[in-house]
């Protein structure tokens, strides 16, 4: 696993795979997780810190808010910036609690997503050998 990758936490498989493929096409290593608990497991098993996490808010099993709270409790990844994505307007209080690096409303402007990822992952690290959407 390269030292940096983008973690995409999105329950919709088509959206997750599209975002992974988009970032890979721009030279980034990207890993998908289908919900917050899956993302926490990947953070533990991949043994590498992502440079940024793209996080959907509305998901089954563990939603974005619960994931973010758990992430902030893990010293190894608490400083990893989060880009929140949502089909719904996130209330100001929710955004204040989550303290994301950016908030993008769905449908996501893909150019904007790549631009925001680039601010946190300035160097593309190449293709991930074991990519998982």
KOLKE-347808 format. One record per residue: x, y, z of N, C-alpha, C, O in turn; residue in three letters. Coordinates in steps of 0.1 Angstrom, whole numbers, plus 2048, in hexadecimal, padded with zeros to 3 digits. Layout:
BEGIN
<rec n_x="X" n_y="Y" n_z="Z" ca_x="X" ca_y="Y" ca_z="Z" c_x="X" c_y="Y" c_z="Z" o_x="X" o_y="Y" o_z="Z" rest="Ala"/>
...
! end
This chain:
BEGIN
<rec n_x="808" n_y="7F4" n_z="800" ca_x="800" ca_y="800" ca_z="800" c_x="809" c_y="80C" c_z="800" o_x="812" o_y="80E" o_z="808" rest="Unk"/>
<rec n_x="806" n_y="815" n_z="7F7" ca_x="80E" ca_y="822" ca_z="7F7" c_x="80B" c_y="82A" c_z="804" o_x="802" o_y="827" o_z="80B" rest="Unk"/>
<rec n_x="814" n_y="833" n_z="807" ca_x="813" ca_y="83A" ca_z="814" c_x="806" c_y="843" c_z="814" o_x="802" o_y="846" o_z="81F" rest="Unk"/>
<rec n_x="801" n_y="847" n_z="809" ca_x="7F5" ca_y="850" ca_z="808" c_x="7EB" c_y="84B" c_z="7FE" o_x="7EF" o_y="846" o_z="7F3" rest="Unk"/>
<rec n_x="7DF" n_y="84C" n_z="802" ca_x="7D4" ca_y="848" ca_z="7F8" c_x="7C8" c_y="850" c_z="7FC" o_x="7C8" o_y="856" o_z="807" rest="Unk"/>
<rec n_x="7BE" n_y="850" n_z="7F4" ca_x="7B1" ca_y="856" ca_z="7F7" c_x="7A7" c_y="84B" c_z="7FB" o_x="7A5" o_y="841" o_z="7F4" rest="Unk"/>
<rec n_x="7A0" n_y="84D" n_z="806" ca_x="796" ca_y="844" ca_z="80B" c_x="789" c_y="849" c_z="807" o_x="785" o_y="854" o_z="80C" rest="Unk"/>
<rec n_x="781" n_y="842" n_z="7FF" ca_x="773" ca_y="846" ca_z="7FB" c_x="769" c_y="83E" c_z="804" o_x="769" o_y="832" o_z="802" rest="Unk"/>
<rec n_x="762" n_y="845" n_z="80C" ca_x="758" ca_y="83E" ca_z="814" c_x="74A" c_y="842" c_z="80F" o_x="745" o_y="84D" o_z="812" rest="Unk"/>
<rec n_x="744" n_y="839" n_z="808" ca_x="737" ca_y="83B" ca_z="801" c_x="730" c_y="82E" c_z="800" o_x="735" o_y="824" o_z="7FB" rest="Unk"/>
<rec n_x="723" n_y="82E" n_z="804" ca_x="71B" ca_y="822" ca_z="803" c_x="716" c_y="81E" c_z="7F6" o_x="714" o_y="812" o_z="7F3" rest="Unk"/>
<rec n_x="714" n_y="828" n_z="7ED" ca_x="710" ca_y="825" ca_z="7DF" c_x="71B" c_y="81F" c_z="7D7" o_x="725" o_y="826" o_z="7D4" rest="Unk"/>
<rec n_x="71A" n_y="813" n_z="7D3" ca_x="725" ca_y="80C" ca_z="7CC" c_x="729" c_y="813" c_z="7BF" o_x="735" o_y="815" o_z="7BD" rest="Unk"/>
<rec n_x="71F" n_y="818" n_z="7B7" ca_x="722" ca_y="81E" ca_z="7AB" c_x="72A" c_y="82B" c_z="7AD" o_x="734" o_y="82E" o_z="7A6" rest="Unk"/>
<rec n_x="725" n_y="833" n_z="7B7" ca_x="72C" ca_y="840" ca_z="7BA" c_x="73A" c_y="83D" c_z="7BF" o_x="744" o_y="844" o_z="7BB" rest="Unk"/>
<rec n_x="73B" n_y="833" n_z="7C8" ca_x="748" ca_y="830" ca_z="7CE" c_x="752" c_y="82C" c_z="7C3" o_x="75D" o_y="831" o_z="7C3" rest="Unk"/>
<rec n_x="74E" n_y="823" n_z="7BB" ca_x="757" ca_y="81E" ca_z="7B0" c_x="75A" c_y="829" c_z="7A6" o_x="766" o_y="82A" o_z="7A2" rest="Unk"/>
<rec n_x="751" n_y="832" n_z="7A3" ca_x="754" ca_y="83D" ca_z="79A" c_x="75E" c_y="846" c_z="7A1" o_x="767" o_y="84B" o_z="79A" rest="Unk"/>
<rec n_x="75D" n_y="84A" n_z="7AD" ca_x="766" ca_y="852" ca_z="7B4" c_x="774" c_y="84C" c_z="7B5" o_x="77E" o_y="853" o_z="7B3" rest="Unk"/>
<rec n_x="775" n_y="83F" n_z="7B8" ca_x="782" ca_y="838" ca_z="7B8" c_x="788" c_y="839" c_z="7AA" o_x="794" o_y="83C" o_z="7A9" rest="Unk"/>
<rec n_x="780" n_y="835" n_z="7A0" ca_x="786" ca_y="835" ca_z="792" c_x="78A" c_y="843" c_z="78E" o_x="795" o_y="845" o_z="788" rest="Unk"/>
<rec n_x="782" n_y="84D" n_z="792" ca_x="786" ca_y="85B" ca_z="78E" c_x="793" c_y="85F" c_z="794" o_x="79C" o_y="864" o_z="78D" rest="Unk"/>
<rec n_x="795" n_y="85C" n_z="7A1" ca_x="7A1" ca_y="860" ca_z="7A8" c_x="7AD" c_y="858" c_z="7A2" o_x="7B8" o_y="85D" o_z="7A1" rest="Unk"/>
<rec n_x="7AB" n_y="84B" n_z="7A0" ca_x="7B5" ca_y="843" ca_z="79A" c_x="7B9" c_y="848" c_z="78C" o_x="7C5" o_y="848" o_z="788" rest="Unk"/>
<rec n_x="7B0" n_y="84D" n_z="784" ca_x="7B3" ca_y="853" ca_z="777" c_x="7BB" c_y="85F" c_z="778" o_x="7C1" o_y="863" o_z="76E" rest="Unk"/>
<rec n_x="7BB" n_y="866" n_z="784" ca_x="7C3" ca_y="872" ca_z="786" c_x="7D0" c_y="86E" c_z="78E" o_x="7D7" o_y="877" o_z="792" rest="Unk"/>
<rec n_x="7D3" n_y="861" n_z="78E" ca_x="7DF" ca_y="85D" ca_z="794" c_x="7E0" c_y="85B" c_z="7A3" o_x="7EA" o_y="858" o_z="7A9" rest="Unk"/>
<rec n_x="7D4" n_y="85B" n_z="7A9" ca_x="7D3" ca_y="859" ca_z="7B8" c_x="7D0" c_y="84A" c_z="7BB" o_x="7C9" o_y="844" o_z="7B3" rest="Unk"/>
<rec n_x="7D6" n_y="845" n_z="7C6" ca_x="7D1" ca_y="838" ca_z="7CB" c_x="7C4" c_y="83B" c_z="7D2" o_x="7C4" o_y="844" o_z="7DA" rest="Unk"/>
<rec n_x="7BA" n_y="833" n_z="7D0" ca_x="7AE" ca_y="835" ca_z="7D7" c_x="7A8" c_y="827" c_z="7DB" o_x="7A9" o_y="81D" o_z="7D4" rest="Unk"/>
<rec n_x="7A2" n_y="827" n_z="7E7" ca_x="79C" ca_y="81B" ca_z="7ED" c_x="78E" c_y="81F" c_z="7F1" o_x="78B" o_y="82A" o_z="7F6" rest="Unk"/>
<rec n_x="784" n_y="816" n_z="7EE" ca_x="776" ca_y="818" ca_z="7F1" c_x="772" c_y="811" c_z="7FE" o_x="777" o_y="806" o_z="800" rest="Unk"/>
<rec n_x="769" n_y="817" n_z="805" ca_x="763" ca_y="810" ca_z="811" c_x="754" c_y="813" c_z="810" o_x="750" o_y="81E" o_z="80C" rest="Unk"/>
<rec n_x="74C" n_y="809" n_z="813" ca_x="73D" ca_y="80A" ca_z="811" c_x="736" c_y="811" c_z="81C" o_x="72A" o_y="814" o_z="81B" rest="Unk"/>
<rec n_x="73C" n_y="812" n_z="828" ca_x="736" ca_y="819" ca_z="833" c_x="741" c_y="81C" c_z="83D" o_x="74C" o_y="818" o_z="83B" rest="Unk"/>
<rec n_x="73D" n_y="823" n_z="848" ca_x="747" ca_y="828" ca_z="851" c_x="74F" c_y="81C" c_z="858" o_x="75B" o_y="81D" o_z="85A" rest="Unk"/>
<rec n_x="748" n_y="812" n_z="85C" ca_x="74F" ca_y="807" ca_z="863" c_x="759" c_y="800" c_z="859" o_x="764" o_y="7FD" o_z="85D" rest="Unk"/>
<rec n_x="755" n_y="7FF" n_z="84D" ca_x="75E" ca_y="7F9" ca_z="843" c_x="76A" c_y="802" c_z="841" o_x="776" o_y="7FD" o_z="840" rest="Unk"/>
<rec n_x="768" n_y="80F" n_z="841" ca_x="773" ca_y="819" ca_z="840" c_x="77D" c_y="818" c_z="84C" o_x="789" o_y="818" o_z="84A" rest="Unk"/>
<rec n_x="777" n_y="816" n_z="858" ca_x="780" ca_y="815" ca_z="864" c_x="788" c_y="808" c_z="863" o_x="794" o_y="808" o_z="867" rest="Unk"/>
<rec n_x="782" n_y="7FD" n_z="85E" ca_x="78A" ca_y="7F1" ca_z="85D" c_x="795" c_y="7F2" c_z="853" o_x="7A0" o_y="7ED" o_z="855" rest="Unk"/>
<rec n_x="792" n_y="7F9" n_z="848" ca_x="79C" ca_y="7FC" ca_z="83E" c_x="7A7" c_y="804" c_z="843" o_x="7B3" o_y="802" o_z="840" rest="Unk"/>
<rec n_x="7A4" n_y="80E" n_z="84B" ca_x="7AE" ca_y="817" ca_z="851" c_x="7B8" c_y="80E" c_z="85A" o_x="7C4" o_y="811" o_z="85B" rest="Unk"/>
<rec n_x="7B2" n_y="804" n_z="861" ca_x="7BA" ca_y="7FB" ca_z="869" c_x="7C2" c_y="7F1" c_z="861" o_x="7CE" o_y="7EF" o_z="864" rest="Unk"/>
<rec n_x="7BC" n_y="7EB" n_z="857" ca_x="7C3" ca_y="7E0" ca_z="84F" c_x="7CC" c_y="7E5" c_z="845" o_x="7D6" o_y="7DE" o_z="841" rest="Unk"/>
<rec n_x="7CA" n_y="7F1" n_z="83F" ca_x="7D3" ca_y="7F6" ca_z="834" c_x="7E0" c_y="7FB" c_z="839" o_x="7EA" o_y="7FC" o_z="832" rest="Unk"/>
<rec n_x="7E1" n_y="7FD" n_z="846" ca_x="7EE" ca_y="801" ca_z="84C" c_x="7F5" c_y="80D" c_z="846" o_x="801" o_y="80F" o_z="846" rest="Unk"/>
<rec n_x="7EC" n_y="816" n_z="840" ca_x="7F2" ca_y="822" ca_z="83A" c_x="7E7" c_y="82D" c_z="83C" o_x="7DB" o_y="82A" o_z="83D" rest="Unk"/>
<rec n_x="7EC" n_y="839" n_z="83E" ca_x="7E3" ca_y="844" ca_z="840" c_x="7DE" c_y="84A" c_z="833" o_x="7E7" o_y="84D" o_z="82B" rest="Unk"/>
<rec n_x="7D1" n_y="84C" n_z="831" ca_x="7CD" ca_y="853" ca_z="825" c_x="7D1" c_y="862" c_z="826" o_x="7D2" o_y="867" o_z="831" rest="Unk"/>
<rec n_x="7D3" n_y="868" n_z="81A" ca_x="7D5" ca_y="876" ca_z="81A" c_x="7C8" c_y="87E" c_z="81C" o_x="7C9" o_y="889" o_z="820" rest="Unk"/>
<rec n_x="7BD" n_y="878" n_z="818" ca_x="7B0" ca_y="87E" ca_z="81A" c_x="7A5" c_y="873" c_z="81A" o_x="7A7" o_y="869" o_z="814" rest="Unk"/>
<rec n_x="79A" n_y="876" n_z="820" ca_x="78F" ca_y="86D" ca_z="820" c_x="783" c_y="875" c_z="81A" o_x="77F" o_y="880" o_z="81E" rest="Unk"/>
<rec n_x="77D" n_y="86E" n_z="810" ca_x="770" ca_y="874" ca_z="80A" c_x="765" c_y="86C" c_z="811" o_x="764" o_y="860" o_z="80F" rest="Unk"/>
<rec n_x="75C" n_y="873" n_z="818" ca_x="753" ca_y="86D" ca_z="821" c_x="744" c_y="871" c_z="81E" o_x="741" o_y="87D" o_z="81F" rest="Unk"/>
<rec n_x="73C" n_y="867" n_z="81B" ca_x="72E" ca_y="869" ca_z="819" c_x="728" c_y="86A" c_z="827" o_x="72D" o_y="864" o_z="831" rest="Unk"/>
<rec n_x="71D" n_y="872" n_z="829" ca_x="717" ca_y="873" ca_z="836" c_x="70D" c_y="868" c_z="839" o_x="70C" o_y="863" o_z="844" rest="Unk"/>
<rec n_x="704" n_y="865" n_z="82F" ca_x="6F9" ca_y="85C" ca_z="831" c_x="6FD" c_y="84E" c_z="82C" o_x="6FD" o_y="84C" o_z="820" rest="Unk"/>
<rec n_x="6FF" n_y="845" n_z="835" ca_x="703" ca_y="837" ca_z="832" c_x="6FD" c_y="82E" c_z="83C" o_x="6FB" o_y="832" o_z="848" rest="Unk"/>
<rec n_x="6FB" n_y="822" n_z="838" ca_x="6F6" ca_y="818" ca_z="842" c_x="702" c_y="813" c_z="84B" o_x="70E" o_y="816" o_z="848" rest="Unk"/>
<rec n_x="700" n_y="80B" n_z="854" ca_x="709" ca_y="805" ca_z="85D" c_x="710" c_y="80F" c_z="866" o_x="70E" o_y="80F" o_z="873" rest="Unk"/>
<rec n_x="718" n_y="818" n_z="860" ca_x="71E" ca_y="823" ca_z="868" c_x="71E" c_y="82F" c_z="85E" o_x="725" o_y="82F" o_z="854" rest="Unk"/>
<rec n_x="717" n_y="83A" n_z="862" ca_x="716" ca_y="845" ca_z="859" c_x="723" c_y="84E" c_z="85A" o_x="72C" o_y="84B" o_z="862" rest="Unk"/>
<rec n_x="723" n_y="858" n_z="852" ca_x="72F" ca_y="861" ca_z="852" c_x="732" c_y="868" c_z="85F" o_x="73E" o_y="869" o_z="863" rest="Unk"/>
<rec n_x="728" n_y="86C" n_z="866" ca_x="72A" ca_y="873" ca_z="873" c_x="730" c_y="86A" c_z="87D" o_x="73A" o_y="86D" o_z="884" rest="Unk"/>
<rec n_x="72B" n_y="85D" n_z="87E" ca_x="731" ca_y="854" ca_z="887" c_x="73F" c_y="850" c_z="883" o_x="748" o_y="84E" o_z="88C" rest="Unk"/>
<rec n_x="741" n_y="84E" n_z="876" ca_x="74F" ca_y="84B" ca_z="872" c_x="759" c_y="857" c_z="876" o_x="763" o_y="854" o_z="87B" rest="Unk"/>
<rec n_x="754" n_y="863" n_z="873" ca_x="75D" ca_y="86E" ca_z="876" c_x="760" c_y="86F" c_z="885" o_x="76C" o_y="872" o_z="889" rest="Unk"/>
<rec n_x="756" n_y="86D" n_z="88E" ca_x="759" ca_y="86D" ca_z="89C" c_x="763" c_y="862" c_z="8A0" o_x="76C" o_y="864" o_z="8A8" rest="Unk"/>
<rec n_x="762" n_y="856" n_z="89A" ca_x="76B" ca_y="84B" ca_z="89C" c_x="779" c_y="84E" c_z="897" o_x="783" o_y="84B" o_z="89D" rest="Unk"/>
<rec n_x="779" n_y="854" n_z="88B" ca_x="786" ca_y="858" ca_z="885" c_x="78E" c_y="862" c_z="88E" o_x="79A" o_y="860" o_z="890" rest="Unk"/>
<rec n_x="787" n_y="86B" n_z="894" ca_x="78D" ca_y="875" ca_z="89C" c_x="792" c_y="870" c_z="8A9" o_x="79A" o_y="876" o_z="8B0" rest="Unk"/>
<rec n_x="78D" n_y="864" n_z="8AD" ca_x="792" ca_y="85D" ca_z="8B9" c_x="79E" c_y="854" c_z="8B7" o_x="7A4" o_y="84F" o_z="8C0" rest="Unk"/>
<rec n_x="7A2" n_y="852" n_z="8AA" ca_x="7AD" ca_y="84A" ca_z="8A7" c_x="7B9" c_y="853" c_z="8A4" o_x="7BA" o_y="859" o_z="899" rest="Unk"/>
<rec n_x="7C3" n_y="854" n_z="8AD" ca_x="7CE" ca_y="85D" ca_z="8AB" c_x="7D5" c_y="85B" c_z="89E" o_x="7DA" o_y="865" o_z="898" rest="Unk"/>
<rec n_x="7D6" n_y="84F" n_z="899" ca_x="7DD" ca_y="84C" ca_z="88C" c_x="7D7" c_y="853" c_z="880" o_x="7DE" o_y="855" o_z="876" rest="Unk"/>
<rec n_x="7CA" n_y="855" n_z="880" ca_x="7C3" ca_y="85B" ca_z="875" c_x="7BB" c_y="867" c_z="878" o_x="7B4" o_y="86C" o_z="86F" rest="Unk"/>
<rec n_x="7BB" n_y="86C" n_z="884" ca_x="7B3" ca_y="877" ca_z="888" c_x="7B6" c_y="884" c_z="881" o_x="7AD" o_y="88C" o_z="87F" rest="Unk"/>
<rec n_x="7C2" n_y="886" n_z="87C" ca_x="7C6" ca_y="892" ca_z="874" c_x="7C3" c_y="891" c_z="865" o_x="7C6" o_y="89A" o_z="85E" rest="Unk"/>
<rec n_x="7BE" n_y="886" n_z="860" ca_x="7BC" ca_y="884" ca_z="852" c_x="7B0" c_y="88D" c_z="84E" o_x="7A5" o_y="88B" o_z="854" rest="Unk"/>
<rec n_x="7B2" n_y="896" n_z="845" ca_x="7A6" ca_y="89E" ca_z="841" c_x="79B" c_y="897" c_z="83A" o_x="79D" o_y="88C" o_z="834" rest="Unk"/>
<rec n_x="78F" n_y="89C" n_z="83C" ca_x="783" ca_y="895" ca_z="836" c_x="77C" c_y="89F" c_z="82D" o_x="77A" o_y="8AA" o_z="830" rest="Unk"/>
<rec n_x="778" n_y="899" n_z="822" ca_x="76F" ca_y="8A1" ca_z="818" c_x="761" c_y="89A" c_z="81A" o_x="75F" o_y="88F" o_z="816" rest="Unk"/>
<rec n_x="758" n_y="8A2" n_z="81F" ca_x="74A" ca_y="89D" ca_z="821" c_x="743" c_y="89E" c_z="814" o_x="743" o_y="8A9" o_z="80E" rest="Unk"/>
<rec n_x="73C" n_y="894" n_z="810" ca_x="733" ca_y="894" ca_z="804" c_x="725" c_y="890" c_z="809" o_x="723" o_y="887" o_z="811" rest="Unk"/>
<rec n_x="71B" n_y="897" n_z="803" ca_x="70D" ca_y="893" ca_z="807" c_x="703" c_y="898" c_z="7FC" o_x="705" o_y="8A3" o_z="7F6" rest="Unk"/>
<rec n_x="6F9" n_y="891" n_z="7FB" ca_x="6EE" ca_y="895" ca_z="7F2" c_x="6E5" c_y="89F" c_z="7F8" o_x="6DD" o_y="8A5" o_z="7F2" rest="Unk"/>
<rec n_x="6E6" n_y="8A0" n_z="805" ca_x="6DD" ca_y="8A9" ca_z="80D" c_x="6E6" c_y="8B5" c_z="812" o_x="6F2" o_y="8B3" o_z="815" rest="Unk"/>
<rec n_x="6DF" n_y="8C0" n_z="814" ca_x="6E6" ca_y="8CB" ca_z="81A" c_x="6EA" c_y="8C7" c_z="829" o_x="6E2" o_y="8C4" o_z="831" rest="Unk"/>
<rec n_x="6F7" n_y="8C8" n_z="82B" ca_x="6FB" ca_y="8C5" ca_z="839" c_x="6F9" c_y="8D1" c_z="841" o_x="6FD" o_y="8DC" o_z="83E" rest="Unk"/>
<rec n_x="6F2" n_y="8D0" n_z="84D" ca_x="6F0" ca_y="8DB" ca_z="855" c_x="6FE" c_y="8E1" c_z="85A" o_x="707" o_y="8D9" o_z="85C" rest="Unk"/>
<rec n_x="6FE" n_y="8EE" n_z="85D" ca_x="70A" ca_y="8F4" ca_z="861" c_x="710" c_y="8EE" c_z="86E" o_x="71C" o_y="8EC" o_z="870" rest="Unk"/>
<rec n_x="707" n_y="8EA" n_z="877" ca_x="70B" ca_y="8E3" ca_z="884" c_x="712" c_y="8D6" c_z="881" o_x="71C" o_y="8D3" o_z="887" rest="Unk"/>
<rec n_x="70D" n_y="8CE" n_z="877" ca_x="713" ca_y="8C2" ca_z="874" c_x="721" c_y="8C4" c_z="86E" o_x="72A" o_y="8BD" o_z="872" rest="Unk"/>
<rec n_x="722" n_y="8CE" n_z="865" ca_x="72F" ca_y="8D1" ca_z="85F" c_x="739" c_y="8D6" c_z="86A" o_x="745" o_y="8D3" o_z="869" rest="Unk"/>
<rec n_x="734" n_y="8DE" n_z="873" ca_x="73C" ca_y="8E2" ca_z="87E" c_x="742" c_y="8D7" c_z="886" o_x="74D" o_y="8D6" o_z="88A" rest="Unk"/>
<rec n_x="739" n_y="8CD" n_z="88A" ca_x="73D" ca_y="8C1" ca_z="891" c_x="747" c_y="8B9" c_z="88A" o_x="750" o_y="8B4" o_z="890" rest="Unk"/>
<rec n_x="745" n_y="8B7" n_z="87D" ca_x="74D" ca_y="8AE" ca_z="875" c_x="75A" c_y="8B5" c_z="871" o_x="764" o_y="8AE" o_z="86F" rest="Unk"/>
<rec n_x="75A" n_y="8C2" n_z="870" ca_x="766" ca_y="8CA" ca_z="86D" c_x="76D" c_y="8C5" c_z="860" o_x="779" o_y="8C1" o_z="861" rest="Unk"/>
<rec n_x="766" n_y="8C4" n_z="855" ca_x="76C" ca_y="8BE" ca_z="849" c_x="775" c_y="8C8" c_z="842" o_x="774" o_y="8D5" o_z="844" rest="Unk"/>
<rec n_x="77F" n_y="8C3" n_z="83B" ca_x="788" ca_y="8CC" ca_z="833" c_x="780" c_y="8D2" c_z="827" o_x="783" o_y="8DD" o_z="823" rest="Unk"/>
<rec n_x="775" n_y="8CB" n_z="823" ca_x="76D" ca_y="8D0" ca_z="818" c_x="75F" c_y="8C9" c_z="819" o_x="75E" o_y="8BE" o_z="81E" rest="Unk"/>
<rec n_x="755" n_y="8D0" n_z="813" ca_x="748" ca_y="8CA" ca_z="812" c_x="743" c_y="8CB" c_z="803" o_x="743" o_y="8D6" o_z="7FE" rest="Unk"/>
<rec n_x="740" n_y="8C0" n_z="7FD" ca_x="73B" ca_y="8BF" ca_z="7EF" c_x="72D" c_y="8B9" c_z="7EF" o_x="72B" o_y="8AF" o_z="7F5" rest="Unk"/>
<rec n_x="725" n_y="8C0" n_z="7E8" ca_x="717" ca_y="8BB" ca_z="7E7" c_x="716" c_y="8B2" c_z="7DB" o_x="71B" o_y="8B4" o_z="7D1" rest="Unk"/>
<rec n_x="70E" n_y="8A7" n_z="7DD" ca_x="70B" ca_y="89E" ca_z="7D2" c_x="700" c_y="8A4" c_z="7C9" o_x="6F7" o_y="8AB" o_z="7CF" rest="Unk"/>
<rec n_x="700" n_y="8A2" n_z="7BC" ca_x="70A" ca_y="89B" ca_z="7B5" c_x="717" c_y="8A2" c_z="7B5" o_x="718" o_y="8AF" o_z="7B3" rest="Unk"/>
<rec n_x="722" n_y="89B" n_z="7B7" ca_x="72F" ca_y="8A1" ca_z="7B9" c_x="734" c_y="8A6" c_z="7AB" o_x="734" o_y="8A0" o_z="7A1" rest="Unk"/>
<rec n_x="73A" n_y="8B2" n_z="7AC" ca_x="741" ca_y="8B8" ca_z="7A1" c_x="74F" c_y="8B1" c_z="7A1" o_x="757" o_y="8B3" o_z="7AA" rest="Unk"/>
<rec n_x="751" n_y="8A8" n_z="797" ca_x="75D" ca_y="8A0" ca_z="798" c_x="76A" c_y="8A8" c_z="797" o_x="774" o_y="8A4" o_z="79D" rest="Unk"/>
<rec n_x="76A" n_y="8B2" n_z="78F" ca_x="776" ca_y="8BB" ca_z="78E" c_x="779" c_y="8C1" c_z="79C" o_x="784" o_y="8C2" o_z="7A0" rest="Unk"/>
<rec n_x="76E" n_y="8C6" n_z="7A3" ca_x="770" ca_y="8CC" ca_z="7B0" c_x="775" c_y="8C1" c_z="7BA" o_x="77E" o_y="8C5" o_z="7C2" rest="Unk"/>
<rec n_x="770" n_y="8B5" n_z="7B9" ca_x="775" ca_y="8AB" ca_z="7C2" c_x="784" c_y="8A8" c_z="7C0" o_x="78C" o_y="8A8" o_z="7C9" rest="Unk"/>
<rec n_x="788" n_y="8A7" n_z="7B3" ca_x="797" ca_y="8A5" ca_z="7B0" c_x="79F" c_y="8B1" c_z="7B5" o_x="7AA" o_y="8AF" o_z="7BB" rest="Unk"/>
<rec n_x="79A" n_y="8BD" n_z="7B3" ca_x="7A1" ca_y="8C9" ca_z="7B8" c_x="7A3" c_y="8C9" c_z="7C7" o_x="7AD" o_y="8CC" o_z="7CC" rest="Unk"/>
<rec n_x="798" n_y="8C5" n_z="7CF" ca_x="799" ca_y="8C5" ca_z="7DD" c_x="7A2" c_y="8BA" c_z="7E2" o_x="7AA" o_y="8BB" o_z="7EB" rest="Unk"/>
<rec n_x="7A1" n_y="8AE" n_z="7DB" ca_x="7AB" ca_y="8A3" ca_z="7DF" c_x="7B9" c_y="8A7" c_z="7DD" o_x="7C2" o_y="8A4" o_z="7E5" rest="Unk"/>
<rec n_x="7BB" n_y="8AE" n_z="7D2" ca_x="7C9" ca_y="8B3" ca_z="7CE" c_x="7CF" c_y="8BC" c_z="7D9" o_x="7DB" o_y="8BC" o_z="7DB" rest="Unk"/>
<rec n_x="7C6" n_y="8C4" n_z="7E0" ca_x="7CB" ca_y="8CC" ca_z="7EB" c_x="7D1" c_y="8C4" c_z="7F7" o_x="7D9" o_y="8C9" o_z="7FE" rest="Unk"/>
<rec n_x="7CC" n_y="8B8" n_z="7F8" ca_x="7D0" ca_y="8B0" ca_z="804" c_x="7D9" c_y="8A5" c_z="800" o_x="7E0" o_y="89F" o_z="808" rest="Unk"/>
<rec n_x="7D9" n_y="8A1" n_z="7F3" ca_x="7E2" ca_y="897" ca_z="7ED" c_x="7E9" c_y="89D" c_z="7E1" o_x="7E6" o_y="899" o_z="7D6" rest="Unk"/>
<rec n_x="7F3" n_y="8A5" n_z="7E3" ca_x="7F9" ca_y="8AC" ca_z="7D8" c_x="800" c_y="8A3" c_z="7CF" o_x="802" o_y="8A7" o_z="7C3" rest="Unk"/>
<rec n_x="805" n_y="898" n_z="7D3" ca_x="80C" ca_y="88F" ca_z="7CA" c_x="804" c_y="882" c_z="7C8" o_x="800" o_y="87C" o_z="7D1" rest="Unk"/>
<rec n_x="802" n_y="87F" n_z="7BB" ca_x="7FB" ca_y="873" ca_z="7B8" c_x="806" c_y="868" c_z="7BA" o_x="812" o_y="86A" o_z="7B6" rest="Unk"/>
<rec n_x="802" n_y="85D" n_z="7C0" ca_x="80C" ca_y="852" ca_z="7C3" c_x="80B" c_y="846" c_z="7BA" o_x="813" o_y="83D" o_z="7BD" rest="Unk"/>
<rec n_x="803" n_y="847" n_z="7B0" ca_x="803" ca_y="83B" ca_z="7A6" c_x="7F7" c_y="832" c_z="7A9" o_x="7EF" o_y="834" o_z="7B2" rest="Unk"/>
<rec n_x="7F7" n_y="828" n_z="7A1" ca_x="7EB" ca_y="81E" ca_z="7A2" c_x="7ED" c_y="815" c_z="7AF" o_x="7F8" o_y="810" o_z="7B2" rest="Unk"/>
<rec n_x="7E2" n_y="813" n_z="7B5" ca_x="7E2" ca_y="80B" ca_z="7C1" c_x="7E2" c_y="7FC" c_z="7BC" o_x="7D9" o_y="7F9" o_z="7B4" rest="Unk"/>
<rec n_x="7EA" n_y="7F4" n_z="7C1" ca_x="7EB" ca_y="7E6" ca_z="7BC" c_x="7E0" c_y="7DE" c_z="7C0" o_x="7DC" o_y="7D4" o_z="7B9" rest="Unk"/>
<rec n_x="7D9" n_y="7E1" n_z="7CB" ca_x="7CE" ca_y="7D9" ca_z="7D0" c_x="7C2" c_y="7E2" c_z="7D2" o_x="7BC" o_y="7E2" o_z="7DD" rest="Unk"/>
<rec n_x="7BE" n_y="7E9" n_z="7C8" ca_x="7B3" ca_y="7F3" ca_z="7C9" c_x="7A6" c_y="7EB" c_z="7CC" o_x="7A3" o_y="7E0" o_z="7C6" rest="Unk"/>
<rec n_x="79E" n_y="7F1" n_z="7D4" ca_x="791" ca_y="7EB" ca_z="7D8" c_x="786" c_y="7F6" c_z="7D8" o_x="787" o_y="7FF" o_z="7E0" rest="Unk"/>
<rec n_x="77D" n_y="7F5" n_z="7CE" ca_x="772" ca_y="7FF" ca_z="7CE" c_x="769" c_y="7FD" c_z="7DA" o_x="75F" o_y="804" o_z="7DB" rest="Unk"/>
! end
